[in-house]
Amino acid sequence: MAKQLFLLFAVSIFYLAEVSSDFNPDEQISSVTQVGDYKITKNRFMQELGTMYPTAIQNGHTLAPTPTPAPAPAPSPRSGGGLDCGGLCKQRCSLHSRQNVCTRACGTCCVRCKCVPPGTSGNREVCGKCYTDMTTHGNRTKCP
């Protein structure tokens, strides 16, 4: 489709260059276009162009509308199932001595388990086995 439109554009520029170079200001402008040795009316020109490029011309006068692409699927949310993991983890880690480390680990646990326990510490059992059994590579509990 892009090739056809480019070719159509190139051909029309060529025809415009031919027409403008043959232009005589003393003559009246009419609906007849002269291209080289051919005199073609506007409608016939569009019809001939339509037979050469049927996908590019519609109704003899306008370009066919380009198909709109299907909407892209919504990006998967980084938060777990509609939870505000960022806000919940910020509250959960507000009293932690290493807030950045705590918030990062809490965010991972929130996305995977779709839960953040209430309060600033403890209550991990509220979120179930996913939250309590997740461990680091060093076999320490991951979720704060």
N, C-alpha and C positions, 0 to 999 in steps of 0.2 A: 504494500500500500504506500509506503514511504517512497519507494522507487518511482511509482507511478505519479505521485504528487510532484516529486522533484522533476521528473521528465515533463510533466504538464507545465510546471513553472518555467523550465528552460525553454520549452517550445513557445510559450506565450511571450517570454522576454524576446526571443528571436523574432516573432511576428511583430511585436511592438517596435523593435529596432528597425525592421523593414518598413513599417508603416510610417514611423516618425522620420525616417530618412527620405521618404517619398513625399513628405508633406509640403504642400505649397500654400502659403498663407492667403493667396488670392482666391483659392478655391473654397467653396462652402463645404463644411463638414456634413457628411450624410451618414446614413446607416450602412453604407457599403464600405467594406474593408478591402484594400488592395494589398495583396501579398504576392510579391514577385509579379508574375504574369496573370495571376488569378484575381478576379473580383468576386468577393464572397460577401453576401449579406450577413448581418450579425447572427440571425437565427440559423442560417445554413452553416456558418462557421461553428456555432455551438453544437449543431447536430453532427457535423463531421468530427468534431473533437470528441463528442459523446460516443461515436462509433469506434474511434481509435482507443479511447479510454473509458469504457462503460462504467467502471467502478468509481471513476473520479467525478463524473458528471451526473447530476440528478435533475430531472425536470428541464433539461436543456439550458439552464442558466446558472445554477449554483452548484457548488461542490457538495458531494455527499457528506453527511455528518459522520465524523469519526466515531466508531463505537466506543462507548465509555467502558473503561476496564472495571471488572468486578471489584467491589470494595475489599480492601485488604482485611484479613481477620484482625480483630482487636488484639493488641499485644497482650501476652499473658501477664497478669498483674504480679508484681514482685511481692506484694503482700499476700498473706494466706487467706484465700477465700473471702475477700471483702473486709478483712481485718485491717486496721490501721497499724501495721506492725511497727512502723517508725515511732509513732506516738506512744503505743503501748510499751515498746522496749525502752524508750527514753524514760518513761515513768518507772519502769521496772529497775533500770540501772542507775537511777538518780543518786543513790547513796553509795554506789560501788566505788572502790578506790581506783579502778581502771575502767572508766566509763566507756571509752572507745572500744576496748576489747569486749566488754560485757554487751554493749549494744550490737556489735557485729555478730557475736554468738547468739544473742537473743533473736536477732533478725533471721538468722539461718533456721533456728528452731521454730520460730513463728511460721515461716514459709512452709517448712516440712511438716510440722505437726498441726498447723492452723490453730494455735492456741498460745496465749501468754498468761502465766499465772498471775493472780492479783497480788498486790503488795510489792515491796521492794526486795523481799527475800522469802525463801520457804514456799510452801503451798504448791510445790512442783507436782505433787500427786493429783492435783486438780486437772491437769492436762493429760493425764494418762500415761501409758507405757511408752509411747513415742517420745514424750518429753523427758521422762525420767531415765530411760535406757540409752539415750543417744550419748555416745562417748567420742572423745578425741582420739588421735593416733596414739597418744600416750595412755590410753585407757582411763582417762579421767572424765567425769561427767561434763558434757559440753554445755548444756542449757542452764542458764542462771536461774 
